[in-house]
Amino acid sequence: MANIIYGNELSKELKEKMALEIEDYAKKGYRLPKLAVILVGNNHASLSYIKGKEKACAEIGINTITKHLEEDISQEELENLLVDLSKDDEIDGILLQLPLPKGFDEARAIACINPDKDVDGLTPINVGKLFLGEEGGFYPCTPLGIMELLKKMECEIAGKRAVVIGRSKLVGTPIARLLQNENATVTIAHSKTKNIEALCKEADILVVAIGRAKMVDDNYVKDGAYVIDVGINKDEEGKLCGDVDFDKVCDIAKAITPVPKGVGPMTICMLLSNTLLSYKRRMVL
């Protein structure tokens, strides 16, 4: 039976440490960290995500300011707001909730965020630092959370064979790079990959972010592999499930993350971590 690593439990541990650190700064007379959140339009999923992020920030002592903009604002107005927040010395992190409504240029908007406050790790400069292996930037939150989960699994990454299923800009591509930066031998698989089962079967570390319910079963997983399931889907009964068929894989893997309570909670946790890191850099703590 695999060691099941719950992201909600790890997230709680890390948030408790951050809360104590922030409390200590407050006792020394420093201001609290502050995150600016920008939402355009009224996407219900985005509204729910933002409420979750605001709650998590409040739990550990990070202040938030939320700018909820109407869907009919112009690209220029959005970009001007991002530039103004970037110049505000009281703001440590800026989060532009994605996706933006149709008609907006997301890449242009993201490029307006000061890279030093880009706690989502999406600006061109931070993406460049990730792929060049340079320090001082910010990495995307979900991949960072995956790295923390692997650490909790006591997985020695260096020298391992890693396969990432999925090549998205937010998860697949950056986690592949982070694993490579830790000296894993990494292959990215996707919908066009041939003999994908055999390829995955060779992986010591298998990260699945393909968006297909229970696609990965025991035919994909090597005995003793570390399995990270990023997917969030619903099965035929309407229950939440991942991209991995947990019941078929848990007896094969050495360690595995469940869905729910796996990778998801770590994404918000790493947003808090990045915001605190920005605060410490800016306050020279």
Sequence and secondary structure as in RCSB ss.txt:
>XXXX:A:sequence
MANIIYGNELSKELKEKMALEIEDYAKKGYRLPKLAVILVGNNHASLSYIKGKEKACAEIGINTITKHLEEDISQ
EELENLLVDLSKDDEIDGILLQLPLPKGFDEARAIACINPDKDVDGLTPINVGKLFLGEEGGFYPCTPLGIMELL
KKMECEIAGKRAVVIGRSKLVGTPIARLLQNENATVTIAHSKTKNIEALCKEADILVVAIGRAKMVDDNYVKDGA
YVIDVGINKDEEGKLCGDVDFDKVCDIAKAITPVPKGVGPMTICMLLSNTLLSYKRRMVL
>XXXX:A:secstr
  EE  HHHHHHHHHHHHHHHHHHHHHTT    EEEEEEES  HHHHHHHHHHHHHHHHHT EEEEEEE TT  H
HHHHHHHHHHHH TT  EEEE SS  TT  HHHHHTTS GGGBTT  SHHHHHHHHHT SSS   HHHHHHHHHH
HHTT   TT EEEEE   TTTHHHHHHHHHHTT EEEEE TT TTHHHHHHT SEEEE S  TT B TTT  TT 
EEEE   EE TTS EE SB HHHHTTT SEE  SSSSHHHHHHHHHHHHHHHHHHHHHT 
